Amino acid sequence: MEQWPPPDGRSSLLTGRGYDRLDHPIGLPMARFALNDECRLPEQTMSDTPHPGLDNRISGEPATAPGVVVLGGAHGTLALARALGGKGVRVHLVSNDTPLPGWSRRADGISQWSGPDSGGAVDFLFNLAATHDLYGALLVPGGDAEVRFVSQAAGALCRAFEVALPPWERLKWACEKPLLYRRAEELGLAFPKTYRFASLEEAMAADIRFPVVLKPNMGGGDNRFSRAKVVRADDRGAFASAYRDAVGQIGLDNVVVQQLIPGGGESQFSYAALWWQGRPVAEFTARRTRQYPVDFGYTSTYVEVVEVPQVTAAARRLLDSIGHHGLVEVEFKRDARDGAFKLLDVNPRPWSWFGLAAAAGVDLGALLWRSANGLPAAPAQARAGTAWMYMARDLVSAATLIRRGTLKPGAYLRSFGAVRAWATFAGDDPMPGLIDLPLTGWRVLTRRILR
C-alpha cells in the first residue's frame, strides 16, 4: 500500500494554472475520449506515439480501458470491485477511510492518499496513472466527497482518466440539497417542506411545524453532524440545541431543515440506474425495507426489488434535467398522509446496496464497464422480490422492530429466503465478510466513543 504525499518529497507533476498545461514532465497522454463535456481534445497531443490504453479515434476501433480506479467508499465500492474483478477487469482502490474493500481478492491494487480535499489530490491521481500504467482507466468516485472532487476537477482529470460524471455546474443541482429541492420545485416533483434561514436569529424565531430533521447540505464531511447524516428535533428546545450545534460544525448555509415524513425504511424507495450521456442504460426500483437505525437509517440493512413506476418517472425527470452521466441512486420517501413519493437525496456513485443490482439481473457494474468501452449494453429487467442484506446490522434493526411489534419473527426469518446478495459476504471472496464485524467495532470505538 503506497502513501501520499510520497516520502521522498517528490514535487508536483503539474505546473500550469488549473492543471491545464500539457507539457508537464511525465508527458501525460490524453485519455481515450471525453465522457465529461468539460473535457476538450487539445489542438496538439502530448505525444505523437499513442499510449496502448488510448482509443484509436482515427480508425474508430475501441480499445479496452486498462482498468478502473475507485476512490473511497465502502460496501458499494466492494460490490463494484467484485462485479468487475470477477470478470477480469483490473480494479485499483484509493482510500483514506475504511480499508474494507481492500480486503477483497478482486482488488488488483490498493493505494492510500490524503483524501479528495487535500491540496495534492489531482497530482496524486496523475502520479498513480503514471506509476501503475492506468492512463485511460475509468475513474469512479465511491463516496460523496469524492463525487464532488471528481466532478469539480473533471476538466483536469479527463486528461488521464475517463470520468463518468457530469461537470459540477450540472451535478451540483442533484448533490447539494438546497439546489436539489429548488430543481424539484421547478420540475413539479414532490419533496418534504424545507425551511430556509438567513441567520441563526431567524431560525430561532421561525414558525416551524415539528417534528423536523436536520441534514448536512451534502454528505462526505468528517464531522459529527455529517457522520450522523440526520438529526431529529421534536420541539423548539431540541431544535435550537441541534441547530446551533450543526451550524457550529458546518456553517449556516450547509444545514438543511425539513419537516419529518412519518414512517421508517418500509416507506423509503430508491431508483437505481446507469445513465450514459444523458440517457438511461439500465434502471430498476427498490424498497429500503429495513435500515439502521430503524427511524433514520445511517445505512440500509434489507433492500428488495419492487416495481414503482412513479419513482422511475420522477427520477428520470430529475436526471434528464441535468443530463446525467454515470451511476446514480435517487432516494424517495412515500408520505402516507398524501400518498406522494417525496424526493430526499441523490447519490451519483455506488451506494451501500449496489450488490443487489447484479443479484437481481441488472449488473450495473458490468454495464458501466461496457458503456465506457463503447460496447453494446443488452437490455435487462430486475427480478422483483430479490433482496440484499447487511446481516450484522439487520439483526439489530429486526430486533428493534420485533420489540415494537411492527415485525413478526416468522416474517423476519422468511425474508432470508429472498436474499441473493450480502453487504460483505461472498463465498468466492470471504475476507471482507470476516473482517467487517471487528472493523466496524473498531470504527465505533475510535470514531464515536473515544472522540
NUKOLVEX-732703 format. One line per field, with one value per residue (C-alpha): residue number from 1; residue in three letters; z, y, x. Coordinates in nm, 4 decimals, decimal comma. Layout:
N
num	(NUM_...)
residuo	(ALA_...)
w	(Z_...)
v	(Y_...)
u	(X_...)
This chain:
451
num	(1_2_3_4_5_6_7_8_9_10_11_12_13_14_15_16_17_18_19_20_21_22_23_24_25_26_27_28_29_30_31_32_33_34_35_36_37_38_39_40_41_42_43_44_45_46_47_48_49_50_51_52_53_54_55_56_57_58_59_60_61_62_63_64_65_66_67_68_69_70_71_72_73_74_75_76_77_78_79_80_81_82_83_84_85_86_87_88_89_90_91_92_93_94_95_96_97_98_99_100_101_102_103_104_105_106_107_108_109_110_111_112_113_114_115_116_117_118_119_120_121_122_123_124_125_126_127_128_129_130_131_132_133_134_135_136_137_138_139_140_141_142_143_144_145_146_147_148_149_150_151_152_153_154_155_156_157_158_159_160_161_162_163_164_165_166_167_168_169_170_171_172_173_174_175_176_177_178_179_180_181_182_183_184_185_186_187_188_189_190_191_192_193_194_195_196_197_198_199_200_201_202_203_204_205_206_207_208_209_210_211_212_213_214_215_216_217_218_219_220_221_222_223_224_225_226_227_228_229_230_231_232_233_234_235_236_237_238_239_240_241_242_243_244_245_246_247_248_249_250_251_252_253_254_255_256_257_258_259_260_261_262_263_264_265_266_267_268_269_270_271_272_273_274_275_276_277_278_279_280_281_282_283_284_285_286_287_288_289_290_291_292_293_294_295_296_297_298_299_300_301_302_303_304_305_306_307_308_309_310_311_312_313_314_315_316_317_318_319_320_321_322_323_324_325_326_327_328_329_330_331_332_333_334_335_336_337_338_339_340_341_342_343_344_345_346_347_348_349_350_351_352_353_354_355_356_357_358_359_360_361_362_363_364_365_366_367_368_369_370_371_372_373_374_375_376_377_378_379_380_381_382_383_384_385_386_387_388_389_390_391_392_393_394_395_396_397_398_399_400_401_402_403_404_405_406_407_408_409_410_411_412_413_414_415_416_417_418_419_420_421_422_423_424_425_426_427_428_429_430_431_432_433_434_435_436_437_438_439_440_441_442_443_444_445_446_447_448_449_450_451)
residuo	(MET_GLU_GLN_TRP_PRO_PRO_PRO_ASP_GLY_ARG_SER_SER_LEU_LEU_THR_GLY_ARG_GLY_TYR_ASP_ARG_LEU_ASP_HIS_PRO_ILE_GLY_LEU_PRO_MET_ALA_ARG_PHE_ALA_LEU_ASN_ASP_GLU_CYS_ARG_LEU_PRO_GLU_GLN_THR_MET_SER_ASP_THR_PRO_HIS_PRO_GLY_LEU_ASP_ASN_ARG_ILE_SER_GLY_GLU_PRO_ALA_THR_ALA_PRO_GLY_VAL_VAL_VAL_LEU_GLY_GLY_ALA_HIS_GLY_THR_LEU_ALA_LEU_ALA_ARG_ALA_LEU_GLY_GLY_LYS_GLY_VAL_ARG_VAL_HIS_LEU_VAL_SER_ASN_ASP_THR_PRO_LEU_PRO_GLY_TRP_SER_ARG_ARG_ALA_ASP_GLY_ILE_SER_GLN_TRP_SER_GLY_PRO_ASP_SER_GLY_GLY_ALA_VAL_ASP_PHE_LEU_PHE_ASN_LEU_ALA_ALA_THR_HIS_ASP_LEU_TYR_GLY_ALA_LEU_LEU_VAL_PRO_GLY_GLY_ASP_ALA_GLU_VAL_ARG_PHE_VAL_SER_GLN_ALA_ALA_GLY_ALA_LEU_CYS_ARG_ALA_PHE_GLU_VAL_ALA_LEU_PRO_PRO_TRP_GLU_ARG_LEU_LYS_TRP_ALA_CYS_GLU_LYS_PRO_LEU_LEU_TYR_ARG_ARG_ALA_GLU_GLU_LEU_GLY_LEU_ALA_PHE_PRO_LYS_THR_TYR_ARG_PHE_ALA_SER_LEU_GLU_GLU_ALA_MET_ALA_ALA_ASP_ILE_ARG_PHE_PRO_VAL_VAL_LEU_LYS_PRO_ASN_MET_GLY_GLY_GLY_ASP_ASN_ARG_PHE_SER_ARG_ALA_LYS_VAL_VAL_ARG_ALA_ASP_ASP_ARG_GLY_ALA_PHE_ALA_SER_ALA_TYR_ARG_ASP_ALA_VAL_GLY_GLN_ILE_GLY_LEU_ASP_ASN_VAL_VAL_VAL_GLN_GLN_LEU_ILE_PRO_GLY_GLY_GLY_GLU_SER_GLN_PHE_SER_TYR_ALA_ALA_LEU_TRP_TRP_GLN_GLY_ARG_PRO_VAL_ALA_GLU_PHE_THR_ALA_ARG_ARG_THR_ARG_GLN_TYR_PRO_VAL_ASP_PHE_GLY_TYR_THR_SER_THR_TYR_VAL_GLU_VAL_VAL_GLU_VAL_PRO_GLN_VAL_THR_ALA_ALA_ALA_ARG_ARG_LEU_LEU_ASP_SER_ILE_GLY_HIS_HIS_GLY_LEU_VAL_GLU_VAL_GLU_PHE_LYS_ARG_ASP_ALA_ARG_ASP_GLY_ALA_PHE_LYS_LEU_LEU_ASP_VAL_ASN_PRO_ARG_PRO_TRP_SER_TRP_PHE_GLY_LEU_ALA_ALA_ALA_ALA_GLY_VAL_ASP_LEU_GLY_ALA_LEU_LEU_TRP_ARG_SER_ALA_ASN_GLY_LEU_PRO_ALA_ALA_PRO_ALA_GLN_ALA_ARG_ALA_GLY_THR_ALA_TRP_MET_TYR_MET_ALA_ARG_ASP_LEU_VAL_SER_ALA_ALA_THR_LEU_ILE_ARG_ARG_GLY_THR_LEU_LYS_PRO_GLY_ALA_TYR_LEU_ARG_SER_PHE_GLY_ALA_VAL_ARG_ALA_TRP_ALA_THR_PHE_ALA_GLY_ASP_ASP_PRO_MET_PRO_GLY_LEU_ILE_ASP_LEU_PRO_LEU_THR_GLY_TRP_ARG_VAL_LEU_THR_ARG_ARG_ILE_LEU_ARG)
w	(0,0000_-0,1009_0,0862_-0,0339_-0,0236_-0,1210_0,1455_-0,0815_-0,1209_-0,4984_-0,6340_-0,8094_-1,1505_-1,2902_-1,3203_-1,5239_-1,3682_-1,3181_-1,4284_-1,7906_-1,9249_-2,1455_-2,1169_-1,7629_-1,7015_-1,7404_-2,0744_-1,9620_-2,2556_-2,3247_-2,2086_-2,4825_-2,5202_-2,3218_-2,1205_-1,9493_-2,1527_-1,9681_-2,1447_-2,4729_-2,7034_-2,7351_-3,0693_-3,0297_-2,8209_-2,5693_-2,7705_-3,1308_-3,0124_-2,8821_-2,5429_-2,5681_-2,3447_-2,5539_-2,8150_-3,1828_-3,2841_-3,6473_-3,7138_-3,4877_-3,3243_-2,9478_-2,7135_-2,3766_-2,0887_-1,8686_-1,5679_-1,3124_-1,0328_-0,7466_-0,4974_-0,1454_-0,0469_0,1498_0,0702_-0,2674_-0,3680_-0,2541_-0,4669_-0,7715_-0,7281_-0,7114_-1,0152_-1,2298_-1,0798_-1,1195_-1,4934_-1,5188_-1,5078_-1,3225_-1,0183_-0,8275_-0,4987_-0,3495_0,0011_0,3120_0,5061_0,5588_0,4415_0,3955_0,0105_0,0087_0,1707_-0,1434_-0,3631_-0,6572_-0,5845_-0,8097_-0,6354_-0,3285_-0,2636_0,0344_-0,0082_0,1950_0,0552_-0,2119_-0,0198_0,0134_-0,1897_-0,3859_-0,4871_-0,8629_-0,8604_-0,6713_-0,9350_-1,2216_-1,0406_-0,9908_-1,3632_-1,4415_-1,1915_-1,2271_-1,6029_-1,5559_-1,8329_-1,9749_-1,6767_-1,5772_-1,2658_-1,0298_-0,7065_-0,4267_-0,1659_-0,1502_-0,1021_-0,3907_-0,6126_-0,5567_-0,6174_-0,9368_-1,0842_-0,9998_-1,1253_-1,4298_-1,6728_-1,5404_-1,4568_-1,8003_-1,9379_-1,7726_-1,6964_-1,8263_-1,5986_-1,5818_-1,4151_-1,5374_-1,4645_-1,1278_-1,2791_-1,3657_-1,0988_-0,8067_-0,8820_-0,7708_-0,4955_-0,2977_-0,1230_-0,1434_-0,5189_-0,5496_-0,3901_-0,5975_-0,9120_-0,7857_-0,7368_-1,0903_-1,2283_-1,0242_-0,8156_-0,4563_-0,1713_0,2055_0,3246_0,3652_0,5766_0,4672_0,7166_0,6512_1,0068_1,3333_1,4867_1,2086_1,2633_1,6361_1,5767_1,2772_1,2748_1,2392_1,2348_1,4377_1,4205_1,1821_1,0748_1,0241_0,7477_0,6011_0,2637_0,1133_0,2586_0,2928_0,5745_0,8507_1,1490_1,3990_1,2294_0,8800_1,0047_1,1802_0,8475_1,0122_1,3486_1,4677_1,6667_1,8140_1,9739_1,9717_2,2532_2,0822_1,7507_1,8966_2,0531_1,7452_1,5005_1,6928_1,7197_1,3481_1,2395_1,4638_1,2892_0,9193_0,8865_0,8416_0,4659_0,4934_0,7319_0,5796_0,7926_0,6764_0,8123_0,9123_0,6891_0,9086_0,8619_0,8592_0,5961_0,4652_0,3311_0,1530_-0,2134_-0,4499_-0,8200_-0,9166_-1,2619_-1,5029_-1,7292_-2,0230_-2,1800_-2,0684_-2,1255_-1,9024_-1,9974_-1,7215_-1,4249_-1,1521_-0,8266_-0,4770_-0,1266_0,1782_0,3872_0,6919_0,7945_1,0844_1,2970_1,2184_1,2284_1,0438_0,8553_0,8718_0,6306_0,4624_0,6113_0,3977_0,0475_-0,2027_-0,5670_-0,6165_-0,9160_-0,8518_-1,1805_-1,0038_-0,8618_-1,2010_-1,3712_-1,1108_-1,1115_-1,4913_-1,4958_-1,2499_-1,4106_-1,7584_-1,6406_-1,5572_-1,8436_-1,6004_-1,6848_-1,4733_-1,1831_-0,9670_-0,6866_-0,6218_-0,2847_-0,2176_0,0802_0,0441_0,2575_0,3830_0,4510_0,0822_-0,0977_-0,2687_-0,3245_-0,1997_-0,3184_-0,0471_-0,1902_-0,4923_-0,4817_-0,8114_-0,7021_-0,5965_-0,2966_0,0009_-0,1547_-0,5017_-0,4983_-0,5314_-0,8940_-1,0216_-0,7992_-0,9487_-1,3070_-1,3792_-1,3387_-1,3321_-1,2781_-1,5910_-1,7875_-1,6740_-1,7995_-2,1342_-2,1866_-2,1060_-2,3669_-2,6407_-2,6184_-2,6563_-2,3354_-2,3573_-2,2002_-1,8557_-1,6229_-1,2459_-1,0805_-0,8376_-0,4845_-0,4997_-0,1765_-0,0323_0,3365_0,5692_0,8222_1,1208_1,1374_1,0138_1,3211_1,5384_1,3217_1,3150_1,6918_1,7395_1,5027_1,6623_2,0059_1,8768_1,7315_1,3699_1,2501_1,3215_1,3926_1,1271_0,8657_0,9508_0,9104_0,5809_0,4460_0,4317_0,1513_-0,0863_-0,0154_-0,3141_-0,2184_0,1092_0,2097_0,2779_0,2491_-0,0739_-0,0996_-0,3532_-0,1691_0,2058_0,3713_0,3668_0,5412_0,8069_0,8733_0,8647_1,2190_1,4032_1,1691_1,2457_1,6180_1,5887_1,3950_1,6514_1,9307_1,7731_1,5944_1,8275_2,1747_2,2076_2,0197)
v	(0,0000_0,3301_0,6560_1,0115_1,2505_1,0309_1,0022_1,1311_1,4660_1,4497_1,7775_1,8428_1,6845_1,9792_2,3378_2,5057_2,7122_2,4980_2,1892_2,2745_2,2597_1,9639_1,9795_1,8590_1,6376_1,2920_1,3639_1,2581_1,1214_1,2300_0,9894_0,7864_1,0070_1,2659_1,1355_1,4712_1,7786_1,9824_1,7700_1,9034_1,7445_1,9783_2,1101_1,9011_1,5876_1,5365_1,2658_1,1530_0,7922_0,6768_0,5092_0,1420_0,2109_0,5002_0,4868_0,4973_0,7726_0,7670_0,4038_0,4194_0,0893_0,0964_-0,0157_-0,1696_0,0652_-0,0512_-0,0835_0,1038_0,3329_0,3650_0,6494_0,5879_0,4199_0,1044_-0,1560_-0,0069_0,0035_-0,3572_-0,4649_-0,2788_-0,4333_-0,7791_-0,7171_-0,6027_-0,8002_-1,1208_-1,0531_-0,9993_-0,6187_-0,4611_-0,2682_-0,0265_0,1140_0,4506_0,5450_0,7494_0,5901_0,2333_-0,0462_-0,2898_-0,3061_-0,3579_-0,6993_-0,8250_-1,0632_-0,8767_-0,5641_-0,5648_-0,2719_-0,0511_0,2993_0,5275_0,9049_1,2148_1,2348_1,4271_1,7540_1,7518_2,0025_1,7336_1,5192_1,5815_1,5416_1,2150_1,0670_1,1741_1,0119_0,6996_0,6818_0,7163_0,4657_0,1981_0,2136_0,3395_0,6008_0,5894_0,3981_0,4630_0,6843_0,6123_0,8096_0,5828_0,8463_1,1839_1,3895_1,2003_1,2760_1,6493_1,6357_1,4299_1,6382_1,9699_1,8557_1,6702_1,9154_1,8156_1,4515_1,3631_1,4169_1,0899_0,9087_0,8517_1,0466_0,9154_1,2167_1,5426_1,8626_2,0205_2,3061_2,0429_1,7811_2,0257_2,0524_1,6897_1,6782_1,9983_1,9638_2,3295_2,3246_1,9770_2,0900_2,4078_2,1968_1,9605_2,2568_2,3775_2,0301_1,9823_1,6975_1,6428_1,6903_1,7476_2,1011_2,2640_2,5708_2,8273_3,0668_3,3677_3,3823_3,1938_3,4500_3,3976_3,0224_3,0596_3,2800_3,0912_2,9364_2,5688_2,2706_1,9916_1,7309_1,8250_1,6723_1,8468_1,7267_1,8381_2,0107_1,7243_1,4096_1,3348_1,5695_1,4496_1,5919_1,4614_1,6134_1,4935_1,1425_1,1310_1,2272_1,3052_1,4646_1,4740_1,7594_1,7152_2,0580_2,4076_2,3397_2,0331_2,2197_2,5208_2,2986_2,0784_2,3692_2,5709_2,2629_2,1827_2,5416_2,5490_2,2425_2,3051_2,6617_2,8129_2,7633_2,3924_2,2912_2,1783_2,1717_1,9692_1,8506_1,4863_1,2426_0,9701_0,6110_0,4081_0,2170_0,0482_0,3897_0,4619_0,3771_0,4183_0,4451_0,2755_0,3182_0,3697_0,6713_0,7347_1,0768_1,1880_0,8646_0,5655_0,2429_0,0250_0,1031_-0,0510_0,0465_-0,0955_-0,0552_0,0070_-0,2326_-0,2204_0,0227_0,1027_0,2854_0,1961_0,5514_0,7380_0,4972_0,5541_0,2622_0,0171_-0,3311_-0,5065_-0,3874_-0,5624_-0,5024_-0,3673_-0,2023_0,1597_0,3419_0,6769_0,6683_0,5841_0,8671_1,1252_1,0180_1,0243_1,3752_1,4971_1,3233_1,4302_1,7930_1,7719_1,5417_1,2817_1,0570_0,7590_0,5551_0,7014_0,6237_0,8620_0,8294_0,8950_0,8520_0,7813_1,0157_0,8153_1,1397_1,2268_0,9221_1,1250_0,9922_1,2788_1,3339_1,3076_1,2625_1,1728_0,9547_0,9612_0,6797_0,3137_0,3023_0,0635_-0,1985_-0,1728_-0,5515_-0,6021_-0,4896_-0,7840_-1,0293_-0,9100_-0,9455_-0,5826_-0,5796_-0,2042_-0,2508_-0,4619_-0,2246_0,0706_-0,1048_-0,1938_0,1584_0,3101_0,0869_0,1503_-0,1980_-0,2658_-0,2990_-0,5537_-0,4576_-0,6080_-0,6382_-0,6643_-0,9626_-0,8364_-0,9689_-1,0175_-0,8906_-0,7690_-0,7848_-0,6323_-0,9103_-0,7784_-0,4584_-0,6105_-0,8337_-0,5211_-0,3499_-0,6575_-0,6997_-0,3380_-0,3788_-0,7098_-0,5484_-0,2671_-0,5177_-0,3960_-0,7088_-1,0701_-1,3131_-1,5501_-1,2759_-1,1848_-1,5427_-1,5780_-1,2668_-1,4593_-1,6688_-1,3720_-1,2693_-1,3123_-1,0613_-0,9716_-0,6490_-0,8124_-1,1906_-1,3791_-1,7432_-1,6766_-1,3670_-1,4396_-1,1989_-0,8792_-1,0705_-1,1986_-0,8608_-0,6454_-0,7054_-0,6389_-0,3483_-0,1947_-0,2378_-0,0637_0,2275_0,2712_0,2699_0,5155_0,7464_0,7645_0,6589_0,7845_1,1088)
u	(0,0000_0,1535_0,1381_0,0733_0,2488_0,5457_0,8158_1,0889_0,9128_0,8636_0,7360_0,4082_0,3675_0,1779_0,2858_0,0142_-0,2647_-0,5746_-0,3792_-0,4397_-0,0843_0,0010_0,3806_0,4431_0,7485_0,5990_0,4276_0,0819_-0,1241_-0,4795_-0,7495_-0,9163_-1,2193_-1,4071_-1,7005_-1,7440_-1,8308_-1,5667_-1,3044_-1,1800_-0,9262_-0,6262_-0,5057_-0,1908_-0,1452_0,1293_0,2950_0,2911_0,3002_-0,0384_-0,0449_-0,1573_-0,4572_-0,5882_-0,8589_-0,7682_-1,0056_-0,8872_-0,9729_-1,2757_-1,1823_-1,2377_-0,9624_-1,0288_-0,9512_-0,6634_-0,8891_-1,0977_-0,9812_-1,2319_-1,1915_-1,3200_-1,6441_-1,7174_-1,9838_-2,0761_-1,7100_-1,6674_-1,9653_-1,8314_-1,4853_-1,6411_-1,8614_-1,5692_-1,2819_-1,4798_-1,4895_-1,1160_-1,1237_-0,8336_-0,9637_-0,7391_-0,8733_-0,7742_-0,8886_-0,8199_-1,1046_-1,2261_-0,9948_-1,2860_-1,2911_-0,9149_-0,9567_-1,1310_-0,9354_-1,0910_-0,8846_-0,5800_-0,4116_-0,4589_-0,3272_-0,3705_-0,3937_-0,4687_-0,8212_-1,0112_-0,9948_-0,6167_-0,4196_-0,2388_-0,5366_-0,5133_-0,1356_-0,1704_-0,4016_-0,1762_0,1147_-0,0985_-0,1713_0,1993_0,3352_0,0643_0,0023_-0,3530_-0,3757_-0,7264_-0,8694_-1,2292_-1,2359_-1,5278_-1,5876_-1,7095_-1,8021_-1,9755_-1,6590_-1,5003_-1,8014_-1,7628_-1,3881_-1,4039_-1,6852_-1,5186_-1,1761_-1,3082_-1,1501_-0,8068_-0,8723_-1,0072_-0,6567_-0,5579_-0,8841_-1,2323_-1,4661_-1,8218_-1,9829_-2,1363_-1,9407_-2,0139_-2,2136_-2,4759_-2,4197_-2,4486_-2,8223_-2,8514_-2,5877_-2,6465_-2,9814_-3,0975_-3,0336_-3,1865_-3,5124_-3,5156_-3,4836_-3,7537_-3,9863_-3,9136_-3,9894_-4,3057_-4,1607_-4,2747_-4,0264_-4,0556_-4,1309_-3,7907_-3,7120_-3,4536_-3,2964_-3,0763_-2,9430_-2,9335_-3,1715_-3,4242_-3,4123_-3,4732_-3,7800_-3,9241_-4,2692_-4,1734_-4,4044_-4,2460_-4,1065_-3,8260_-3,4966_-3,1622_-2,9293_-2,5973_-2,6166_-2,4125_-2,2600_-1,8931_-1,7943_-1,5636_-1,7509_-2,0028_-2,3088_-2,2147_-2,1430_-2,4819_-2,6477_-2,9848_-3,0741_-3,4356_-3,5918_-3,9401_-3,9823_-3,8334_-3,5901_-3,4435_-3,4315_-3,2493_-2,9851_-2,9400_-2,9384_-2,6796_-2,4610_-2,4912_-2,4242_-2,1202_-1,9803_-2,0537_-2,1893_-2,5346_-2,5555_-2,4774_-2,7580_-3,0888_-3,4071_-3,7080_-4,0383_-4,0256_-4,2123_-4,3649_-4,2555_-3,9358_-3,7447_-4,0590_-4,1636_-3,8335_-3,7839_-3,4938_-3,4334_-3,1050_-2,9556_-2,6723_-2,7100_-2,4820_-2,4522_-2,7964_-2,9908_-3,0731_-2,8951_-3,0450_-3,2684_-3,4818_-3,6526_-3,6167_-3,7577_-3,5377_-3,7457_-3,5186_-3,2466_-3,0145_-3,1110_-3,4717_-3,6117_-3,3348_-3,1207_-2,7476_-2,7347_-2,9707_-2,9872_-3,2514_-3,3385_-3,5646_-3,6519_-4,0042_-4,1689_-4,2681_-4,3383_-4,3954_-4,0426_-3,8928_-4,0812_-3,9796_-3,6135_-3,5960_-3,7386_-3,4762_-3,1768_-3,2788_-3,2759_-2,9028_-2,8051_-2,6769_-2,3854_-2,2792_-2,4129_-2,6884_-2,9312_-3,2225_-3,3992_-3,7684_-3,9986_-4,3674_-4,5755_-4,8736_-5,0600_-5,0963_-4,9527_-4,6779_-4,3268_-4,1118_-3,7578_-3,4904_-3,1424_-2,9284_-2,6144_-2,4182_-2,1838_-2,2001_-2,4363_-2,4317_-2,6630_-2,5067_-2,4553_-2,8318_-2,8156_-2,6109_-2,8002_-3,1306_-3,0066_-2,9103_-2,5318_-2,4751_-2,1003_-2,0617_-2,2849_-2,0742_-1,7625_-1,9217_-2,0532_-1,7136_-1,5537_-1,8088_-1,9577_-2,3302_-2,5309_-2,8109_-3,1459_-3,2026_-3,5011_-3,4570_-3,6235_-3,8873_-3,8515_-3,4740_-3,3181_-2,9858_-2,8952_-2,6358_-2,6810_-2,4827_-2,6862_-3,0103_-3,0182_-3,0230_-3,2856_-3,5067_-3,4813_-3,5932_-3,8880_-3,9921_-3,9811_-4,2039_-4,4472_-4,4090_-4,2229_-4,3149_-4,0284_-4,1603_-4,1679_-3,8106_-3,6916_-3,8785_-3,7073_-3,3784_-3,5260_-3,5203_-3,1594_-2,9302_-2,6600_-2,4898_-2,3202_-1,9833_-2,0082_-1,9343_-1,8377_-1,5620_-1,4353_-1,4654_-1,2212_-1,4370_-1,7161_-1,4773_-1,3163_-1,6314_-1,7575_-1,4273_-1,3579_-1,6994_-1,6382_-1,3037_-1,4538_-1,7328_-1,4771_-1,2347_-1,4809_-1,7781_-1,6748_-1,3167_-1,3884)
